[in-house]
Amino acid sequence: MKPNVSLLKKMTISTLLIGAASVPMLTQAAVTLLVDDHIKVTAINGQEVQQSAFQPLTKKFTLDPGQHAITAKYDRLYNLRRDEHDYLRSGNVSVTAELADNQTYRLTMPNQPEEYTAAKEYAKRPTLAVQQNNTVIASQQGMAGSQGGLLSGLGKALGGVFGGADDAELQNQRAIAALGQPSVASQSNTNAGTVATTNQTMSMGSSANTLDQFMQIWLQATPAEREKMRQWMQK
């Protein structure tokens, strides 16, 4: 009987240790973002997502819970007649959404047409959306040919924050700036499709001082506009 009692004690201790070890795993919840077909994610939370043109597009990302800014393109190859091909790509479109821990979401571009001619028109202004259980929780339509020139009008630039054909990382940062609240900065591992986020404070309130406002304009400016600002400051 004694050996049996000793074995029972060992099994009990092992069970307790396994249970204790599993507790941190339960508290480390994450968000799963699944990406639909013909969508190429180009930036998340201010950081570029690099994907090789010769490899399949990343279809799954693991994120920390919280606010996220996601930038993506419509990306589709059409095989036409006589061995001809056409690669349809849209400008970058950014959408922001609050994602809860231990939940699964889908990044979609609703109403994608199958017919080639219709797809060419769709690529000019696709809509990027975040869905959960077939319910859209956030969406944004792209703006064809939008560069958003700050020096030609700040209002026009803000109107083009979420869509256009400019740099993915810069546009994603603009989307974060437009939130009007503390933003998130990220480090991405594109091989594993994983993005971890940490909080980074950005002043966006109406009470921001002149320096804060200038920094905000600088963040939203294009490289050409920043060069003009440098020339102006040197005068």
BAFIFI-907603 format. One record per residue (C-alpha): x, y, z; residue in one letter. Coordinates in Angstrom, 2 decimals. Layout:
! BAFIFI-907603
<x->X | y->Y | z->Z | res->a>
...
***
This chain:
! BAFIFI-907603
<x->0.00 | y->0.00 | z->0.00 | res->m>
<x->2.81 | y->2.43 | z->0.77 | res->k>
<x->4.14 | y->2.43 | z->-2.81 | res->p>
<x->0.64 | y->3.17 | z->-4.04 | res->n>
<x->0.29 | y->6.07 | z->-1.62 | res->v>
<x->3.66 | y->7.46 | z->-2.70 | res->s>
<x->2.69 | y->7.17 | z->-6.37 | res->l>
<x->-0.60 | y->8.92 | z->-5.66 | res->l>
<x->1.21 | y->11.79 | z->-3.97 | res->k>
<x->3.57 | y->12.18 | z->-6.93 | res->k>
<x->0.66 | y->12.23 | z->-9.36 | res->m>
<x->-1.16 | y->14.81 | z->-7.25 | res->t>
<x->1.89 | y->17.06 | z->-7.08 | res->i>
<x->2.43 | y->16.75 | z->-10.84 | res->s>
<x->-1.18 | y->17.67 | z->-11.50 | res->t>
<x->-0.90 | y->20.75 | z->-9.29 | res->l>
<x->2.30 | y->21.85 | z->-11.02 | res->l>
<x->0.74 | y->21.46 | z->-14.45 | res->i>
<x->-2.31 | y->23.40 | z->-13.32 | res->g>
<x->-0.18 | y->26.18 | z->-11.86 | res->a>
<x->1.87 | y->26.41 | z->-15.02 | res->a>
<x->-1.25 | y->26.74 | z->-17.14 | res->s>
<x->-2.56 | y->29.79 | z->-15.25 | res->v>
<x->-0.21 | y->32.31 | z->-16.93 | res->p>
<x->-1.15 | y->30.86 | z->-20.30 | res->m>
<x->-4.80 | y->31.66 | z->-19.64 | res->l>
<x->-4.00 | y->35.27 | z->-18.74 | res->t>
<x->-1.88 | y->35.84 | z->-21.84 | res->q>
<x->-4.83 | y->36.16 | z->-24.18 | res->a>
<x->-4.33 | y->37.48 | z->-27.69 | res->a>
<x->-6.29 | y->38.62 | z->-30.72 | res->v>
<x->-6.39 | y->36.61 | z->-33.94 | res->t>
<x->-6.81 | y->38.51 | z->-37.21 | res->l>
<x->-7.60 | y->36.41 | z->-40.28 | res->l>
<x->-7.06 | y->38.01 | z->-43.69 | res->v>
<x->-9.41 | y->37.32 | z->-46.60 | res->d>
<x->-8.28 | y->36.55 | z->-50.15 | res->d>
<x->-6.80 | y->39.25 | z->-52.38 | res->h>
<x->-5.76 | y->41.46 | z->-49.44 | res->i>
<x->-2.14 | y->42.40 | z->-48.80 | res->k>
<x->-1.47 | y->43.85 | z->-45.35 | res->v>
<x->1.20 | y->46.53 | z->-45.73 | res->t>
<x->1.43 | y->48.11 | z->-42.24 | res->a>
<x->0.13 | y->47.60 | z->-38.71 | res->i>
<x->0.40 | y->50.10 | z->-35.87 | res->n>
<x->2.95 | y->52.36 | z->-37.52 | res->g>
<x->5.24 | y->49.59 | z->-38.75 | res->q>
<x->5.59 | y->48.25 | z->-42.29 | res->e>
<x->4.67 | y->44.61 | z->-42.86 | res->v>
<x->7.09 | y->43.24 | z->-45.43 | res->q>
<x->5.78 | y->40.47 | z->-47.67 | res->q>
<x->7.71 | y->39.03 | z->-50.60 | res->s>
<x->6.07 | y->39.17 | z->-54.01 | res->a>
<x->7.16 | y->35.57 | z->-54.56 | res->f>
<x->5.52 | y->34.14 | z->-51.45 | res->q>
<x->1.86 | y->33.67 | z->-50.50 | res->p>
<x->0.30 | y->36.60 | z->-48.68 | res->l>
<x->0.18 | y->36.38 | z->-44.89 | res->t>
<x->-3.30 | y->35.19 | z->-43.94 | res->k>
<x->-3.13 | y->35.33 | z->-40.14 | res->k>
<x->-1.80 | y->37.81 | z->-37.59 | res->f>
<x->-1.65 | y->37.52 | z->-33.81 | res->t>
<x->-2.09 | y->40.87 | z->-32.06 | res->l>
<x->-2.22 | y->42.22 | z->-28.54 | res->d>
<x->-5.66 | y->43.40 | z->-27.37 | res->p>
<x->-6.42 | y->47.09 | z->-27.86 | res->g>
<x->-6.64 | y->49.73 | z->-30.57 | res->q>
<x->-5.05 | y->48.84 | z->-33.89 | res->h>
<x->-4.39 | y->50.69 | z->-37.14 | res->a>
<x->-4.26 | y->48.34 | z->-40.12 | res->i>
<x->-3.24 | y->49.30 | z->-43.65 | res->t>
<x->-3.74 | y->47.03 | z->-46.65 | res->a>
<x->-4.10 | y->46.89 | z->-50.44 | res->k>
<x->-6.38 | y->45.08 | z->-52.84 | res->y>
<x->-4.02 | y->42.61 | z->-54.50 | res->d>
<x->-5.20 | y->40.23 | z->-57.23 | res->r>
<x->-3.70 | y->38.56 | z->-60.30 | res->l>
<x->-6.04 | y->37.96 | z->-63.24 | res->y>
<x->-5.26 | y->35.36 | z->-65.88 | res->n>
<x->-6.64 | y->36.69 | z->-69.16 | res->l>
<x->-6.92 | y->35.22 | z->-72.64 | res->r>
<x->-3.92 | y->34.30 | z->-74.80 | res->r>
<x->-1.64 | y->33.80 | z->-71.80 | res->d>
<x->-2.01 | y->37.43 | z->-70.78 | res->e>
<x->-2.10 | y->38.55 | z->-67.15 | res->h>
<x->-3.02 | y->41.67 | z->-65.24 | res->d>
<x->-1.98 | y->42.37 | z->-61.68 | res->y>
<x->-4.56 | y->44.61 | z->-60.00 | res->l>
<x->-3.43 | y->46.53 | z->-56.93 | res->r>
<x->-5.13 | y->49.38 | z->-55.14 | res->s>
<x->-3.63 | y->52.21 | z->-53.15 | res->g>
<x->-3.19 | y->51.74 | z->-49.41 | res->n>
<x->-6.32 | y->51.87 | z->-47.28 | res->v>
<x->-6.20 | y->52.16 | z->-43.48 | res->s>
<x->-8.81 | y->51.18 | z->-40.92 | res->v>
<x->-8.68 | y->51.47 | z->-37.13 | res->t>
<x->-10.51 | y->49.20 | z->-34.71 | res->a>
<x->-10.62 | y->48.23 | z->-31.05 | res->e>
<x->-9.92 | y->44.49 | z->-30.82 | res->l>
<x->-10.77 | y->42.54 | z->-27.66 | res->a>
<x->-8.57 | y->39.85 | z->-26.16 | res->d>
<x->-9.16 | y->36.18 | z->-26.89 | res->n>
<x->-11.30 | y->37.07 | z->-29.93 | res->q>
<x->-11.02 | y->36.32 | z->-33.64 | res->t>
<x->-11.61 | y->38.95 | z->-36.34 | res->y>
<x->-11.50 | y->39.00 | z->-40.14 | res->r>
<x->-9.91 | y->41.65 | z->-42.33 | res->l>
<x->-12.07 | y->41.87 | z->-45.44 | res->t>
<x->-12.67 | y->43.89 | z->-48.59 | res->m>
<x->-16.44 | y->43.49 | z->-49.03 | res->p>
<x->-18.17 | y->43.12 | z->-52.40 | res->n>
<x->-15.11 | y->42.09 | z->-54.37 | res->q>
<x->-16.20 | y->41.41 | z->-57.97 | res->p>
<x->-15.04 | y->38.34 | z->-59.85 | res->e>
<x->-15.35 | y->39.84 | z->-63.33 | res->e>
<x->-12.11 | y->41.46 | z->-64.53 | res->y>
<x->-13.52 | y->44.76 | z->-65.82 | res->t>
<x->-15.49 | y->45.31 | z->-62.61 | res->a>
<x->-12.42 | y->44.41 | z->-60.54 | res->a>
<x->-10.39 | y->47.12 | z->-62.30 | res->k>
<x->-12.93 | y->49.69 | z->-61.15 | res->e>
<x->-13.11 | y->48.16 | z->-57.67 | res->y>
<x->-9.33 | y->48.46 | z->-57.28 | res->a>
<x->-9.60 | y->52.24 | z->-57.61 | res->k>
<x->-11.58 | y->52.60 | z->-54.36 | res->r>
<x->-11.79 | y->49.37 | z->-52.35 | res->p>
<x->-13.30 | y->49.25 | z->-48.88 | res->t>
<x->-11.24 | y->47.77 | z->-46.05 | res->l>
<x->-13.23 | y->46.38 | z->-43.12 | res->a>
<x->-12.77 | y->44.51 | z->-39.85 | res->v>
<x->-15.50 | y->41.96 | z->-39.14 | res->q>
<x->-16.43 | y->39.68 | z->-36.29 | res->q>
<x->-19.10 | y->37.02 | z->-36.74 | res->n>
<x->-20.13 | y->38.60 | z->-40.08 | res->n>
<x->-20.67 | y->41.96 | z->-38.37 | res->t>
<x->-18.60 | y->44.92 | z->-39.59 | res->v>
<x->-17.09 | y->46.73 | z->-36.59 | res->i>
<x->-14.95 | y->49.18 | z->-38.60 | res->a>
<x->-14.54 | y->50.05 | z->-42.28 | res->s>
<x->-12.94 | y->52.64 | z->-44.53 | res->q>
<x->-13.12 | y->53.22 | z->-48.28 | res->q>
<x->-9.99 | y->54.11 | z->-50.21 | res->g>
<x->-9.58 | y->57.41 | z->-52.03 | res->m>
<x->-8.35 | y->57.05 | z->-55.60 | res->a>
<x->-5.14 | y->58.95 | z->-56.34 | res->g>
<x->-5.14 | y->60.75 | z->-52.99 | res->s>
<x->-1.81 | y->62.14 | z->-51.78 | res->q>
<x->-3.21 | y->64.56 | z->-49.22 | res->g>
<x->-1.16 | y->67.74 | z->-49.54 | res->g>
<x->-0.86 | y->69.54 | z->-46.24 | res->l>
<x->0.65 | y->72.68 | z->-47.70 | res->l>
<x->-2.17 | y->72.93 | z->-50.24 | res->s>
<x->-4.76 | y->72.71 | z->-47.49 | res->g>
<x->-4.74 | y->70.95 | z->-44.12 | res->l>
<x->-8.41 | y->70.03 | z->-44.41 | res->g>
<x->-7.84 | y->68.27 | z->-47.71 | res->k>
<x->-4.95 | y->66.36 | z->-46.23 | res->a>
<x->-6.97 | y->65.17 | z->-43.25 | res->l>
<x->-9.70 | y->64.09 | z->-45.63 | res->g>
<x->-7.22 | y->61.77 | z->-47.34 | res->g>
<x->-5.67 | y->60.31 | z->-44.21 | res->v>
<x->-7.20 | y->56.87 | z->-44.56 | res->f>
<x->-6.87 | y->56.22 | z->-48.28 | res->g>
<x->-4.56 | y->56.75 | z->-51.22 | res->g>
<x->-1.47 | y->55.49 | z->-52.95 | res->a>
<x->1.21 | y->56.94 | z->-50.65 | res->d>
<x->3.72 | y->55.07 | z->-48.49 | res->d>
<x->2.06 | y->52.36 | z->-46.38 | res->a>
<x->3.96 | y->53.03 | z->-43.15 | res->e>
<x->3.48 | y->56.80 | z->-43.38 | res->l>
<x->-0.22 | y->56.46 | z->-44.11 | res->q>
<x->-0.64 | y->54.03 | z->-41.24 | res->n>
<x->1.00 | y->56.55 | z->-38.91 | res->q>
<x->-1.40 | y->59.19 | z->-40.19 | res->r>
<x->-4.31 | y->56.92 | z->-39.34 | res->a>
<x->-2.95 | y->56.57 | z->-35.81 | res->i>
<x->-2.54 | y->60.34 | z->-35.52 | res->a>
<x->-6.13 | y->60.88 | z->-36.67 | res->a>
<x->-7.49 | y->58.81 | z->-33.79 | res->l>
<x->-7.16 | y->61.76 | z->-31.42 | res->g>
<x->-6.04 | y->59.52 | z->-28.56 | res->q>
<x->-2.90 | y->57.67 | z->-27.36 | res->p>
<x->-1.57 | y->55.57 | z->-30.20 | res->s>
<x->0.11 | y->52.21 | z->-30.39 | res->v>
<x->3.59 | y->51.40 | z->-31.66 | res->a>
<x->4.44 | y->47.92 | z->-32.80 | res->s>
<x->7.17 | y->45.46 | z->-33.58 | res->q>
<x->6.24 | y->42.92 | z->-36.23 | res->s>
<x->7.43 | y->39.42 | z->-37.02 | res->n>
<x->6.14 | y->38.82 | z->-40.52 | res->t>
<x->7.43 | y->35.26 | z->-40.67 | res->n>
<x->5.16 | y->34.22 | z->-37.82 | res->a>
<x->2.46 | y->36.71 | z->-38.71 | res->g>
<x->2.74 | y->38.17 | z->-35.22 | res->t>
<x->2.47 | y->41.78 | z->-34.15 | res->v>
<x->2.99 | y->42.89 | z->-30.52 | res->a>
<x->1.93 | y->46.33 | z->-29.40 | res->t>
<x->2.97 | y->48.76 | z->-26.70 | res->t>
<x->1.45 | y->52.08 | z->-25.77 | res->n>
<x->3.06 | y->55.31 | z->-26.95 | res->q>
<x->1.61 | y->58.66 | z->-25.92 | res->t>
<x->0.81 | y->61.20 | z->-28.65 | res->m>
<x->-0.74 | y->64.55 | z->-27.88 | res->s>
<x->-3.78 | y->65.23 | z->-30.08 | res->m>
<x->-6.11 | y->67.33 | z->-27.90 | res->g>
<x->-7.35 | y->70.77 | z->-28.79 | res->s>
<x->-5.27 | y->72.19 | z->-25.95 | res->s>
<x->-2.02 | y->71.05 | z->-27.58 | res->a>
<x->0.60 | y->73.78 | z->-27.68 | res->n>
<x->2.23 | y->75.13 | z->-30.82 | res->t>
<x->5.07 | y->72.61 | z->-30.77 | res->l>
<x->2.67 | y->69.70 | z->-30.47 | res->d>
<x->0.64 | y->71.04 | z->-33.39 | res->q>
<x->3.75 | y->71.45 | z->-35.53 | res->f>
<x->4.88 | y->67.92 | z->-34.71 | res->m>
<x->1.46 | y->66.66 | z->-35.74 | res->q>
<x->1.63 | y->68.49 | z->-39.08 | res->i>
<x->5.15 | y->67.13 | z->-39.62 | res->w>
<x->3.96 | y->63.57 | z->-38.99 | res->l>
<x->1.17 | y->63.93 | z->-41.53 | res->q>
<x->3.31 | y->65.64 | z->-44.18 | res->a>
<x->4.68 | y->63.92 | z->-47.27 | res->t>
<x->8.49 | y->63.81 | z->-47.81 | res->p>
<x->8.22 | y->66.68 | z->-50.32 | res->a>
<x->6.25 | y->68.79 | z->-47.86 | res->e>
<x->8.80 | y->68.10 | z->-45.11 | res->r>
<x->11.57 | y->69.34 | z->-47.41 | res->e>
<x->9.63 | y->72.57 | z->-47.98 | res->k>
<x->9.26 | y->72.95 | z->-44.20 | res->m>
<x->13.03 | y->72.53 | z->-43.77 | res->r>
<x->13.70 | y->75.23 | z->-46.37 | res->q>
<x->11.20 | y->77.55 | z->-44.70 | res->w>
<x->12.77 | y->77.04 | z->-41.24 | res->m>
<x->16.24 | y->77.81 | z->-42.60 | res->q>
<x->15.15 | y->81.26 | z->-43.87 | res->k>
***
